[in-house]
Amino acid sequence: MKKIILMAVAIFAIGFTSCEDKKKTEAETIIEDAREDGASIEIKDDGDKVKIKEADGDEIKIKTDDDGVKIKTDDNN
């Protein structure tokens, strides 16, 4: 009986932690979309600054610091 309870708890714990990993930040979603679109991605300062240049000339800058994540868009339309 103890084995069944321990297995159930282990399965629940594994399932719970895998759900946590699937949550993406807005910055991660933007970078992933840019990669799929074939945009030029430049990463500086160990990932704290990301500059994305899209094919249509638009630029997106993502900066991570102590205050959080800042996302700037520069639309060249």
Buried (B, 14 or more C-beta within 10 A) or exposed (E): EEEEEEEEEEEEEEEEEEEEEEEEEEBEEBBEEBEEEEBEEEEEEEEEBBBBBBEEEBBBBBBBEEEEEEEEEEEEE
